[in-house]
Amino acid sequence: MAVQLDPQLLEILACPSDDHAPLTVGSPTDPEADVLTCTSCGRQFRVEDGIPVLLLDEAIEPPDGTADK
């Protein structure tokens, strides 16, 4: 099931990494995934019970390992 967030909230959410890039709903391979994906580094942040978990330590790294540390 796709993430259901208020569009205004999604507009202000940003990746917690240094570049603070916008987030998009879903993953590149599954637009219905319950994650938010950084448009810059590719990290994915899970959404639990409608609440984004924007913690770098708990982020899913992109498969190619290109995320900035």
PQR file of N, CA, C, O and H, with PARSE charges and radii, in Angstrom:
ATOM      1  N   MET A   1       0.838  -1.180   0.000 -0.4000 1.5000
ATOM      2  CA  MET A   1       0.000   0.000   0.000 -0.0000 2.0000
ATOM      3  C   MET A   1       0.883   1.244   0.000  0.5500 1.7000
ATOM      4  O   MET A   1       1.857   1.310   0.750 -0.5500 1.4000
ATOM      5  N   ALA A   2       0.565   2.192  -0.803 -0.4000 1.5000
ATOM      6  CA  ALA A   2       1.368   3.406  -0.919 -0.0000 2.0000
ATOM      7  C   ALA A   2       1.225   4.278   0.326  0.5500 1.7000
ATOM      8  O   ALA A   2       0.205   4.246   1.015 -0.5500 1.4000
ATOM      9  H   ALA A   2      -0.227   2.138  -1.412  0.4000 1.0000
ATOM     10  N   VAL A   3       2.249   5.037   0.588 -0.4000 1.5000
ATOM     11  CA  VAL A   3       2.255   5.969   1.708 -0.0000 2.0000
ATOM     12  C   VAL A   3       1.189   7.037   1.463  0.5500 1.7000
ATOM     13  O   VAL A   3       1.097   7.594   0.369 -0.5500 1.4000
ATOM     14  H   VAL A   3       3.077   5.063   0.028  0.4000 1.0000
ATOM     15  N   GLN A   4       0.393   7.313   2.481 -0.4000 1.5000
ATOM     16  CA  GLN A   4      -0.626   8.357   2.399 -0.0000 2.0000
ATOM     17  C   GLN A   4      -0.231   9.495   3.331  0.5500 1.7000
ATOM     18  O   GLN A   4      -0.478   9.427   4.535 -0.5500 1.4000
ATOM     19  H   GLN A   4       0.468   6.860   3.369  0.4000 1.0000
ATOM     20  N   LEU A   5       0.377  10.534   2.783 -0.4000 1.5000
ATOM     21  CA  LEU A   5       0.755  11.698   3.575 -0.0000 2.0000
ATOM     22  C   LEU A   5       0.080  12.930   2.997  0.5500 1.7000
ATOM     23  O   LEU A   5      -0.171  13.014   1.795 -0.5500 1.4000
ATOM     24  H   LEU A   5       0.577  10.590   1.805  0.4000 1.0000
ATOM     25  N   ASP A   6      -0.206  13.871   3.864 -0.4000 1.5000
ATOM     26  CA  ASP A   6      -0.753  15.145   3.420 -0.0000 2.0000
ATOM     27  C   ASP A   6       0.243  15.774   2.441  0.5500 1.7000
ATOM     28  O   ASP A   6       1.429  15.861   2.759 -0.5500 1.4000
ATOM     29  H   ASP A   6      -0.002  13.802   4.841  0.4000 1.0000
ATOM     30  N   PRO A   7      -0.198  16.209   1.279 -0.5600 1.5000
ATOM     31  CA  PRO A   7       0.718  16.797   0.293  0.2800 2.0000
ATOM     32  C   PRO A   7       1.524  17.976   0.846  0.5500 1.7000
ATOM     33  O   PRO A   7       2.675  18.173   0.458 -0.5500 1.4000
ATOM     34  N   GLN A   8       0.924  18.764   1.754 -0.4000 1.5000
ATOM     35  CA  GLN A   8       1.654  19.889   2.343 -0.0000 2.0000
ATOM     36  C   GLN A   8       2.784  19.397   3.241  0.5500 1.7000
ATOM     37  O   GLN A   8       3.854  20.005   3.280 -0.5500 1.4000
ATOM     38  H   GLN A   8      -0.012  18.604   2.069  0.4000 1.0000
ATOM     39  N   LEU A   9       2.555  18.301   3.962 -0.4000 1.5000
ATOM     40  CA  LEU A   9       3.606  17.723   4.797 -0.0000 2.0000
ATOM     41  C   LEU A   9       4.727  17.182   3.922  0.5500 1.7000
ATOM     42  O   LEU A   9       5.903  17.430   4.190 -0.5500 1.4000
ATOM     43  H   LEU A   9       1.686  17.807   3.930  0.4000 1.0000
ATOM     44  N   LEU A  10       4.371  16.448   2.886 -0.4000 1.5000
ATOM     45  CA  LEU A  10       5.375  15.885   1.986 -0.0000 2.0000
ATOM     46  C   LEU A  10       6.227  16.987   1.357  0.5500 1.7000
ATOM     47  O   LEU A  10       7.420  16.800   1.116 -0.5500 1.4000
ATOM     48  H   LEU A  10       3.416  16.246   2.668  0.4000 1.0000
ATOM     49  N   GLU A  11       5.611  18.124   1.096 -0.4000 1.5000
ATOM     50  CA  GLU A  11       6.324  19.247   0.485 -0.0000 2.0000
ATOM     51  C   GLU A  11       7.421  19.804   1.394  0.5500 1.7000
ATOM     52  O   GLU A  11       8.440  20.289   0.903 -0.5500 1.4000
ATOM     53  H   GLU A  11       4.642  18.276   1.291  0.4000 1.0000
ATOM     54  N   ILE A  12       7.224  19.740   2.719 -0.4000 1.5000
ATOM     55  CA  ILE A  12       8.225  20.305   3.625 -0.0000 2.0000
ATOM     56  C   ILE A  12       9.201  19.266   4.181  0.5500 1.7000
ATOM     57  O   ILE A  12      10.237  19.633   4.735 -0.5500 1.4000
ATOM     58  H   ILE A  12       6.396  19.346   3.118  0.4000 1.0000
ATOM     59  N   LEU A  13       8.886  17.978   4.043 -0.4000 1.5000
ATOM     60  CA  LEU A  13       9.812  16.945   4.514 -0.0000 2.0000
ATOM     61  C   LEU A  13      11.052  16.914   3.630  0.5500 1.7000
ATOM     62  O   LEU A  13      10.970  17.117   2.419 -0.5500 1.4000
ATOM     63  H   LEU A  13       8.045  17.680   3.593  0.4000 1.0000
ATOM     64  N   ALA A  14      12.196  16.659   4.248 -0.4000 1.5000
ATOM     65  CA  ALA A  14      13.452  16.589   3.506 -0.0000 2.0000
ATOM     66  C   ALA A  14      14.339  15.512   4.106  0.5500 1.7000
ATOM     67  O   ALA A  14      14.182  15.132   5.266 -0.5500 1.4000
ATOM     68  H   ALA A  14      12.263  16.494   5.232  0.4000 1.0000
ATOM     69  N   CYS A  15      15.262  15.032   3.308 -0.4000 1.5000
ATOM     70  CA  CYS A  15      16.233  14.043   3.761 -0.0000 2.0000
ATOM     71  C   CYS A  15      17.053  14.643   4.903  0.5500 1.7000
ATOM     72  O   CYS A  15      17.454  15.804   4.824 -0.5500 1.4000
ATOM     73  H   CYS A  15      15.390  15.341   2.366  0.4000 1.0000
ATOM     74  N   PRO A  16      17.306  13.876   5.958 -0.5600 1.5000
ATOM     75  CA  PRO A  16      18.100  14.397   7.067  0.2800 2.0000
ATOM     76  C   PRO A  16      19.605  14.454   6.786  0.5500 1.7000
ATOM     77  O   PRO A  16      20.371  14.892   7.644 -0.5500 1.4000
ATOM     78  N   SER A  17      20.038  14.019   5.601 -0.4000 1.5000
ATOM     79  CA  SER A  17      21.464  14.115   5.273 -0.0000 2.0000
ATOM     80  C   SER A  17      21.828  15.578   5.022  0.5500 1.7000
ATOM     81  O   SER A  17      20.955  16.445   5.022 -0.5500 1.4000
ATOM     82  H   SER A  17      19.416  13.664   4.903  0.4000 1.0000
ATOM     83  N   ASP A  18      23.093  15.848   4.813 -0.4000 1.5000
ATOM     84  CA  ASP A  18      23.572  17.223   4.677 -0.0000 2.0000
ATOM     85  C   ASP A  18      22.944  18.003   3.529  0.5500 1.7000
ATOM     86  O   ASP A  18      22.852  19.228   3.606 -0.5500 1.4000
ATOM     87  H   ASP A  18      23.802  15.144   4.813  0.4000 1.0000
ATOM     88  N   ASP A  19      22.510  17.326   2.465 -0.4000 1.5000
ATOM     89  CA  ASP A  19      21.963  18.071   1.323 -0.0000 2.0000
ATOM     90  C   ASP A  19      20.487  18.439   1.483  0.5500 1.7000
ATOM     91  O   ASP A  19      19.994  19.301   0.755 -0.5500 1.4000
ATOM     92  H   ASP A  19      22.585  16.331   2.403  0.4000 1.0000
ATOM     93  N   HIS A  20      19.774  17.813   2.411 -0.4000 1.5000
ATOM     94  CA  HIS A  20      18.369  18.121   2.700 -0.0000 2.0000
ATOM     95  C   HIS A  20      17.496  18.119   1.445  0.5500 1.7000
ATOM     96  O   HIS A  20      16.668  19.011   1.259 -0.5500 1.4000
ATOM     97  H   HIS A  20      20.174  17.113   3.002  0.4000 1.0000
ATOM     98  N   ALA A  21      17.680  17.133   0.601 -0.4000 1.5000
ATOM     99  CA  ALA A  21      16.920  17.030  -0.648 -0.0000 2.0000
ATOM    100  C   ALA A  21      15.472  16.616  -0.369  0.5500 1.7000
ATOM    101  O   ALA A  21      15.178  16.037   0.676 -0.5500 1.4000
ATOM    102  H   ALA A  21      18.353  16.408   0.752  0.4000 1.0000
ATOM    103  N   PRO A  22      14.577  16.915  -1.303 -0.5600 1.5000
ATOM    104  CA  PRO A  22      13.180  16.499  -1.161  0.2800 2.0000
ATOM    105  C   PRO A  22      13.041  14.977  -1.165  0.5500 1.7000
ATOM    106  O   PRO A  22      13.929  14.258  -1.624 -0.5500 1.4000
ATOM    107  N   LEU A  23      11.919  14.509  -0.650 -0.4000 1.5000
ATOM    108  CA  LEU A  23      11.610  13.081  -0.606 -0.0000 2.0000
ATOM    109  C   LEU A  23      10.433  12.790  -1.531  0.5500 1.7000
ATOM    110  O   LEU A  23       9.550  13.626  -1.717 -0.5500 1.4000
ATOM    111  H   LEU A  23      11.198  15.093  -0.277  0.4000 1.0000
ATOM    112  N   THR A  24      10.439  11.593  -2.104 -0.4000 1.5000
ATOM    113  CA  THR A  24       9.318  11.150  -2.926 -0.0000 2.0000
ATOM    114  C   THR A  24       8.717   9.893  -2.312  0.5500 1.7000
ATOM    115  O   THR A  24       9.394   9.154  -1.598 -0.5500 1.4000
ATOM    116  H   THR A  24      11.157  10.914  -1.953  0.4000 1.0000
ATOM    117  N   VAL A  25       7.453   9.661  -2.596 -0.4000 1.5000
ATOM    118  CA  VAL A  25       6.745   8.488  -2.072 -0.0000 2.0000
ATOM    119  C   VAL A  25       7.144   7.253  -2.855  0.5500 1.7000
ATOM    120  O   VAL A  25       7.256   7.291  -4.080 -0.5500 1.4000
ATOM    121  H   VAL A  25       6.903  10.261  -3.176  0.4000 1.0000
ATOM    122  N   GLY A  26       7.359   6.144  -2.133 -0.4000 1.5000
ATOM    123  CA  GLY A  26       7.697   4.877  -2.771 -0.0000 2.0000
ATOM    124  C   GLY A  26       9.177   4.766  -3.081  0.5500 1.7000
ATOM    125  O   GLY A  26       9.973   5.644  -2.749 -0.5500 1.4000
ATOM    126  H   GLY A  26       7.268   6.113  -1.138  0.4000 1.0000
ATOM    127  N   SER A  27       9.522   3.662  -3.726 -0.4000 1.5000
ATOM    128  CA  SER A  27      10.911   3.426  -4.120 -0.0000 2.0000
ATOM    129  C   SER A  27      10.987   3.402  -5.637  0.5500 1.7000
ATOM    130  O   SER A  27       9.959   3.295  -6.305 -0.5500 1.4000
ATOM    131  H   SER A  27       8.875   2.949  -3.996  0.4000 1.0000
ATOM    132  N   PRO A  28      12.193   3.499  -6.193 -0.5600 1.5000
ATOM    133  CA  PRO A  28      12.318   3.464  -7.657  0.2800 2.0000
ATOM    134  C   PRO A  28      11.767   2.180  -8.274  0.5500 1.7000
ATOM    135  O   PRO A  28      11.253   2.198  -9.393 -0.5500 1.4000
ATOM    136  N   THR A  29      11.871   1.071  -7.552 -0.4000 1.5000
ATOM    137  CA  THR A  29      11.390  -0.201  -8.095 -0.0000 2.0000
ATOM    138  C   THR A  29       9.960  -0.533  -7.685  0.5500 1.7000
ATOM    139  O   THR A  29       9.323  -1.392  -8.295 -0.5500 1.4000
ATOM    140  H   THR A  29      12.288   1.056  -6.643  0.4000 1.0000
ATOM    141  N   ASP A  30       9.447   0.148  -6.646 -0.4000 1.5000
ATOM    142  CA  ASP A  30       8.091  -0.117  -6.168 -0.0000 2.0000
ATOM    143  C   ASP A  30       7.436   1.182  -5.696  0.5500 1.7000
ATOM    144  O   ASP A  30       7.593   1.562  -4.535 -0.5500 1.4000
ATOM    145  H   ASP A  30       9.964   0.846  -6.151  0.4000 1.0000
ATOM    146  N   PRO A  31       6.710   1.863  -6.574 -0.5600 1.5000
ATOM    147  CA  PRO A  31       6.082   3.126  -6.196  0.2800 2.0000
ATOM    148  C   PRO A  31       5.020   2.982  -5.103  0.5500 1.7000
ATOM    149  O   PRO A  31       4.575   3.981  -4.536 -0.5500 1.4000
ATOM    150  N   GLU A  32       4.615   1.753  -4.808 -0.4000 1.5000
ATOM    151  CA  GLU A  32       3.620   1.500  -3.766 -0.0000 2.0000
ATOM    152  C   GLU A  32       4.258   1.150  -2.420  0.5500 1.7000
ATOM    153  O   GLU A  32       3.540   0.904  -1.451 -0.5500 1.4000
ATOM    154  H   GLU A  32       4.977   0.942  -5.269  0.4000 1.0000
ATOM    155  N   ALA A  33       5.587   1.124  -2.341 -0.4000 1.5000
ATOM    156  CA  ALA A  33       6.282   0.759  -1.102 -0.0000 2.0000
ATOM    157  C   ALA A  33       6.007   1.793  -0.013  0.5500 1.7000
ATOM    158  O   ALA A  33       5.817   2.975  -0.300 -0.5500 1.4000
ATOM    159  H   ALA A  33       6.170   1.324  -3.128  0.4000 1.0000
ATOM    160  N   ASP A  34       5.988   1.339   1.234 -0.4000 1.5000
ATOM    161  CA  ASP A  34       5.758   2.221   2.379 -0.0000 2.0000
ATOM    162  C   ASP A  34       7.054   2.886   2.815  0.5500 1.7000
ATOM    163  O   ASP A  34       7.487   2.737   3.958 -0.5500 1.4000
ATOM    164  H   ASP A  34       6.142   0.379   1.468  0.4000 1.0000
ATOM    165  N   VAL A  35       7.662   3.614   1.903 -0.4000 1.5000
ATOM    166  CA  VAL A  35       8.903   4.328   2.177 -0.0000 2.0000
ATOM    167  C   VAL A  35       8.860   5.690   1.498  0.5500 1.7000
ATOM    168  O   VAL A  35       8.078   5.926   0.577 -0.5500 1.4000
ATOM    169  H   VAL A  35       7.310   3.735   0.975  0.4000 1.0000
ATOM    170  N   LEU A  36       9.720   6.575   1.978 -0.4000 1.5000
ATOM    171  CA  LEU A  36       9.998   7.836   1.303 -0.0000 2.0000
ATOM    172  C   LEU A  36      11.435   7.746   0.822  0.5500 1.7000
ATOM    173  O   LEU A  36      12.310   7.304   1.567 -0.5500 1.4000
ATOM    174  H   LEU A  36      10.355   6.383   2.727  0.4000 1.0000
ATOM    175  N   THR A  37      11.691   8.156  -0.408 -0.4000 1.5000
ATOM    176  CA  THR A  37      13.016   8.039  -1.002 -0.0000 2.0000
ATOM    177  C   THR A  37      13.598   9.421  -1.261  0.5500 1.7000
ATOM    178  O   THR A  37      12.925  10.298  -1.804 -0.5500 1.4000
ATOM    179  H   THR A  37      10.980   8.514  -1.014  0.4000 1.0000
ATOM    180  N   CYS A  38      14.856   9.608  -0.868 -0.4000 1.5000
ATOM    181  CA  CYS A  38      15.550  10.871  -1.111 -0.0000 2.0000
ATOM    182  C   CYS A  38      15.839  11.007  -2.604  0.5500 1.7000
ATOM    183  O   CYS A  38      16.319  10.068  -3.240 -0.5500 1.4000
ATOM    184  H   CYS A  38      15.402   8.896  -0.427  0.4000 1.0000
ATOM    185  N   THR A  39      15.544  12.176  -3.151 -0.4000 1.5000
ATOM    186  CA  THR A  39      15.764  12.413  -4.574 -0.0000 2.0000
ATOM    187  C   THR A  39      17.231  12.637  -4.907  0.5500 1.7000
ATOM    188  O   THR A  39      17.603  12.647  -6.080 -0.5500 1.4000
ATOM    189  H   THR A  39      15.155  12.938  -2.634  0.4000 1.0000
ATOM    190  N   SER A  40      18.067  12.818  -3.894 -0.4000 1.5000
ATOM    191  CA  SER A  40      19.491  13.050  -4.132 -0.0000 2.0000
ATOM    192  C   SER A  40      20.341  11.822  -3.810  0.5500 1.7000
ATOM    193  O   SER A  40      21.021  11.294  -4.690 -0.5500 1.4000
ATOM    194  H   SER A  40      17.765  12.810  -2.941  0.4000 1.0000
ATOM    195  N   CYS A  41      20.309  11.366  -2.562 -0.4000 1.5000
ATOM    196  CA  CYS A  41      21.200  10.275  -2.154 -0.0000 2.0000
ATOM    197  C   CYS A  41      20.591   8.892  -2.368  0.5500 1.7000
ATOM    198  O   CYS A  41      21.320   7.900  -2.380 -0.5500 1.4000
ATOM    199  H   CYS A  41      19.756  11.795  -1.848  0.4000 1.0000
ATOM    200  N   GLY A  42      19.274   8.804  -2.536 -0.4000 1.5000
ATOM    201  CA  GLY A  42      18.626   7.519  -2.786 -0.0000 2.0000
ATOM    202  C   GLY A  42      18.273   6.722  -1.546  0.5500 1.7000
ATOM    203  O   GLY A  42      17.702   5.637  -1.655 -0.5500 1.4000
ATOM    204  H   GLY A  42      18.682   9.610  -2.526  0.4000 1.0000
ATOM    205  N   ARG A  43      18.605   7.242  -0.353 -0.4000 1.5000
ATOM    206  CA  ARG A  43      18.224   6.522   0.863 -0.0000 2.0000
ATOM    207  C   ARG A  43      16.704   6.432   0.945  0.5500 1.7000
ATOM    208  O   ARG A  43      15.979   7.310   0.478 -0.5500 1.4000
ATOM    209  H   ARG A  43      19.069   8.123  -0.264  0.4000 1.0000
ATOM    210  N   GLN A  44      16.246   5.333   1.558 -0.4000 1.5000
ATOM    211  CA  GLN A  44      14.813   5.143   1.745 -0.0000 2.0000
ATOM    212  C   GLN A  44      14.510   5.143   3.233  0.5500 1.7000
ATOM    213  O   GLN A  44      15.224   4.531   4.028 -0.5500 1.4000
ATOM    214  H   GLN A  44      16.835   4.620   1.937  0.4000 1.0000
ATOM    215  N   PHE A  45      13.440   5.838   3.596 -0.4000 1.5000
ATOM    216  CA  PHE A  45      13.019   5.961   4.982 -0.0000 2.0000
ATOM    217  C   PHE A  45      11.637   5.338   5.121  0.5500 1.7000
ATOM    218  O   PHE A  45      10.703   5.721   4.418 -0.5500 1.4000
ATOM    219  H   PHE A  45      12.860   6.334   2.950  0.4000 1.0000
ATOM    220  N   ARG A  46      11.510   4.374   6.032 -0.4000 1.5000
ATOM    221  CA  ARG A  46      10.234   3.683   6.187 -0.0000 2.0000
ATOM    222  C   ARG A  46       9.191   4.620   6.805  0.5500 1.7000
ATOM    223  O   ARG A  46       9.523   5.602   7.468 -0.5500 1.4000
ATOM    224  H   ARG A  46      12.269   4.062   6.604  0.4000 1.0000
ATOM    225  N   VAL A  47       7.949   4.289   6.569 -0.4000 1.5000
ATOM    226  CA  VAL A  47       6.821   5.015   7.143 -0.0000 2.0000
ATOM    227  C   VAL A  47       6.032   4.006   7.963  0.5500 1.7000
ATOM    228  O   VAL A  47       5.514   3.026   7.429 -0.5500 1.4000
ATOM    229  H   VAL A  47       7.680   3.491   6.030  0.4000 1.0000
ATOM    230  N   GLU A  48       5.946   4.256   9.269 -0.4000 1.5000
ATOM    231  CA  GLU A  48       5.246   3.345  10.182 -0.0000 2.0000
ATOM    232  C   GLU A  48       3.987   4.017  10.708  0.5500 1.7000
ATOM    233  O   GLU A  48       4.055   5.079  11.328 -0.5500 1.4000
ATOM    234  H   GLU A  48       6.367   5.053   9.703  0.4000 1.0000
ATOM    235  N   ASP A  49       2.845   3.403  10.462 -0.4000 1.5000
ATOM    236  CA  ASP A  49       1.557   3.940  10.917 -0.0000 2.0000
ATOM    237  C   ASP A  49       1.377   5.397  10.494  0.5500 1.7000
ATOM    238  O   ASP A  49       0.847   6.210  11.251 -0.5500 1.4000
ATOM    239  H   ASP A  49       2.789   2.541   9.958  0.4000 1.0000
ATOM    240  N   GLY A  50       1.820   5.717   9.281 -0.4000 1.5000
ATOM    241  CA  GLY A  50       1.665   7.061   8.742 -0.0000 2.0000
ATOM    242  C   GLY A  50       2.701   8.062   9.210  0.5500 1.7000
ATOM    243  O   GLY A  50       2.605   9.249   8.897 -0.5500 1.4000
ATOM    244  H   GLY A  50       2.250   5.056   8.666  0.4000 1.0000
ATOM    245  N   ILE A  51       3.705   7.591   9.967 -0.4000 1.5000
ATOM    246  CA  ILE A  51       4.733   8.490  10.495 -0.0000 2.0000
ATOM    247  C   ILE A  51       6.070   8.177   9.836  0.5500 1.7000
ATOM    248  O   ILE A  51       6.581   7.067   9.990 -0.5500 1.4000
ATOM    249  H   ILE A  51       3.783   6.627  10.221  0.4000 1.0000
ATOM    250  N   PRO A  52       6.652   9.133   9.102 -0.5600 1.5000
ATOM    251  CA  PRO A  52       7.961   8.904   8.483  0.2800 2.0000
ATOM    252  C   PRO A  52       9.051   8.794   9.553  0.5500 1.7000
ATOM    253  O   PRO A  52       9.106   9.602  10.480 -0.5500 1.4000
ATOM    254  N   VAL A  53       9.912   7.793   9.414 -0.4000 1.5000
ATOM    255  CA  VAL A  53      11.038   7.597  10.326 -0.0000 2.0000
ATOM    256  C   VAL A  53      12.276   8.142   9.608  0.5500 1.7000
ATOM    257  O   VAL A  53      12.942   7.424   8.863 -0.5500 1.4000
ATOM    258  H   VAL A  53       9.867   7.136   8.660  0.4000 1.0000
ATOM    259  N   LEU A  54      12.571   9.419   9.845 -0.4000 1.5000
ATOM    260  CA  LEU A  54      13.653  10.095   9.123 -0.0000 2.0000
ATOM    261  C   LEU A  54      14.951  10.078   9.926  0.5500 1.7000
ATOM    262  O   LEU A  54      15.511  11.125  10.250 -0.5500 1.4000
ATOM    263  H   LEU A  54      12.030  10.003  10.450  0.4000 1.0000
ATOM    264  N   LEU A  55      15.415   8.884  10.238 -0.4000 1.5000
ATOM    265  CA  LEU A  55      16.664   8.694  10.976 -0.0000 2.0000
ATOM    266  C   LEU A  55      17.692   8.078  10.038  0.5500 1.7000
ATOM    267  O   LEU A  55      17.448   7.022   9.454 -0.5500 1.4000
ATOM    268  H   LEU A  55      14.961   8.033   9.975  0.4000 1.0000
ATOM    269  N   LEU A  56      18.840   8.732   9.889 -0.4000 1.5000
ATOM    270  CA  LEU A  56      19.874   8.214   8.989 -0.0000 2.0000
ATOM    271  C   LEU A  56      20.329   6.820   9.391  0.5500 1.7000
ATOM    272  O   LEU A  56      20.606   5.985   8.530 -0.5500 1.4000
ATOM    273  H   LEU A  56      19.038   9.590  10.363  0.4000 1.0000
ATOM    274  N   ASP A  57      20.409   6.560  10.705 -0.4000 1.5000
ATOM    275  CA  ASP A  57      20.856   5.246  11.178 -0.0000 2.0000
ATOM    276  C   ASP A  57      19.895   4.124  10.796  0.5500 1.7000
ATOM    277  O   ASP A  57      20.293   2.960  10.749 -0.5500 1.4000
ATOM    278  H   ASP A  57      20.184   7.239  11.404  0.4000 1.0000
ATOM    279  N   GLU A  58      18.647   4.460  10.527 -0.4000 1.5000
ATOM    280  CA  GLU A  58      17.651   3.449  10.187 -0.0000 2.0000
ATOM    281  C   GLU A  58      17.259   3.477   8.715  0.5500 1.7000
ATOM    282  O   GLU A  58      16.375   2.732   8.293 -0.5500 1.4000
ATOM    283  H   GLU A  58      18.324   5.405  10.566  0.4000 1.0000
ATOM    284  N   ALA A  59      17.904   4.325   7.940 -0.4000 1.5000
ATOM    285  CA  ALA A  59      17.591   4.429   6.514 -0.0000 2.0000
ATOM    286  C   ALA A  59      18.083   3.198   5.761  0.5500 1.7000
ATOM    287  O   ALA A  59      19.058   2.558   6.155 -0.5500 1.4000
ATOM    288  H   ALA A  59      18.622   4.931   8.283  0.4000 1.0000
ATOM    289  N   ILE A  60      17.397   2.885   4.681 -0.4000 1.5000
ATOM    290  CA  ILE A  60      17.810   1.805   3.787 -0.0000 2.0000
ATOM    291  C   ILE A  60      18.704   2.430   2.726  0.5500 1.7000
ATOM    292  O   ILE A  60      18.276   3.303   1.970 -0.5500 1.4000
ATOM    293  H   ILE A  60      16.605   3.405   4.361  0.4000 1.0000
ATOM    294  N   GLU A  61      19.943   1.976   2.680 -0.4000 1.5000
ATOM    295  CA  GLU A  61      20.894   2.527   1.712 -0.0000 2.0000
ATOM    296  C   GLU A  61      20.509   2.107   0.298  0.5500 1.7000
ATOM    297  O   GLU A  61      19.937   1.035   0.105 -0.5500 1.4000
ATOM    298  H   GLU A  61      20.291   1.267   3.294  0.4000 1.0000
ATOM    299  N   PRO A  62      20.818   2.944  -0.694 -0.5600 1.5000
ATOM    300  CA  PRO A  62      20.529   2.547  -2.078  0.2800 2.0000
ATOM    301  C   PRO A  62      21.347   1.322  -2.460  0.5500 1.7000
ATOM    302  O   PRO A  62      22.449   1.133  -1.945 -0.5500 1.4000
ATOM    303  N   PRO A  63      20.826   0.486  -3.355 -0.5600 1.5000
ATOM    304  CA  PRO A  63      21.509  -0.760  -3.713  0.2800 2.0000
ATOM    305  C   PRO A  63      22.904  -0.563  -4.288  0.5500 1.7000
ATOM    306  O   PRO A  63      23.756  -1.439  -4.145 -0.5500 1.4000
ATOM    307  N   ASP A  64      23.150   0.563  -4.933 -0.4000 1.5000
ATOM    308  CA  ASP A  64      24.477   0.777  -5.523 -0.0000 2.0000
ATOM    309  C   ASP A  64      25.474   1.352  -4.526  0.5500 1.7000
ATOM    310  O   ASP A  64      26.644   1.547  -4.858 -0.5500 1.4000
ATOM    311  H   ASP A  64      22.457   1.275  -5.049  0.4000 1.0000
ATOM    312  N   GLY A  65      25.012   1.630  -3.288 -0.4000 1.5000
ATOM    313  CA  GLY A  65      25.905   2.110  -2.244 -0.0000 2.0000
ATOM    314  C   GLY A  65      26.430   3.509  -2.460  0.5500 1.7000
ATOM    315  O   GLY A  65      27.512   3.839  -1.974 -0.5500 1.4000
ATOM    316  H   GLY A  65      24.063   1.472  -3.019  0.4000 1.0000
ATOM    317  N   THR A  66      25.688   4.350  -3.184 -0.4000 1.5000
ATOM    318  CA  THR A  66      26.186   5.685  -3.500 -0.0000 2.0000
ATOM    319  C   THR A  66      25.767   6.750  -2.506  0.5500 1.7000
ATOM    320  O   THR A  66      26.110   7.918  -2.689 -0.5500 1.4000
ATOM    321  H   THR A  66      24.809   4.082  -3.580  0.4000 1.0000
ATOM    322  N   ALA A  67      25.046   6.394  -1.471 -0.4000 1.5000
ATOM    323  CA  ALA A  67      24.598   7.397  -0.505 -0.0000 2.0000
ATOM    324  C   ALA A  67      25.791   8.041   0.181  0.5500 1.7000
ATOM    325  O   ALA A  67      26.761   7.370   0.535 -0.5500 1.4000
ATOM    326  H   ALA A  67      24.767   5.445  -1.321  0.4000 1.0000
ATOM    327  N   ASP A  68      25.703   9.361   0.364 -0.4000 1.5000
ATOM    328  CA  ASP A  68      26.754  10.087   1.078 -0.0000 2.0000
ATOM    329  C   ASP A  68      26.681   9.729   2.551  0.5500 1.7000
ATOM    330  O   ASP A  68      25.597   9.556   3.109 -0.5500 1.4000
ATOM    331  H   ASP A  68      24.916   9.906   0.077  0.4000 1.0000
ATOM    332  N   LYS A  69      27.823   9.621   3.160 -0.4000 1.5000
ATOM    333  CA  LYS A  69      27.865   9.300   4.592 -0.0000 2.0000
ATOM    334  C   LYS A  69      27.887  10.563   5.410  0.5500 1.7000
ATOM    335  O   LYS A  69      27.923  10.501   6.639 -0.5500 1.4000
ATOM    336  H   LYS A  69      28.703   9.762   2.706  0.4000 1.0000
TER
END
